[in-house]
Amino acid sequence: MCELVAEIGSCMVASEIGIPHGEGLENHAAYVKSWLDQMKGDASFIFKAAKMASATCDFLLAFVREAVAVG
């Protein structure tokens, strides 16, 4: 699940800081699609992963927000 959390989190962080989603988005979609079997086996799986990714994203962005506030 950690890999899925990292994948979702990286998309969240990139979106939040304005990194455009350009080339290679198909690779991200294919990677996430590979998790479908696990998601089908546990209805809450994607929600758990998204919650962890969101918390990680908030943690990382706190450093950016702090730097912007200071400087």
Stockholm file with secondary structure:
# STOCKHOLM 1.0

chainA/1-71         MCELVAEIGSCMVASEIGIPHGEGLENHAAYVKSWLDQMKGDASFIFKAAKMASATCDFLLAFVREAVAVG
#=GR chainA/1-71 SS CHHHHHHHHHHHHHHHHTCCCCTTHHHHHHHHHTTHHHHHHCTTHHHHHHHHHHHHHHHHHHHHHHHHHHC
#=GC SS_cons        CHHHHHHHHHHHHHHHHTCCCCTTHHHHHHHHHTTHHHHHHCTTHHHHHHHHHHHHHHHHHHHHHHHHHHC
//
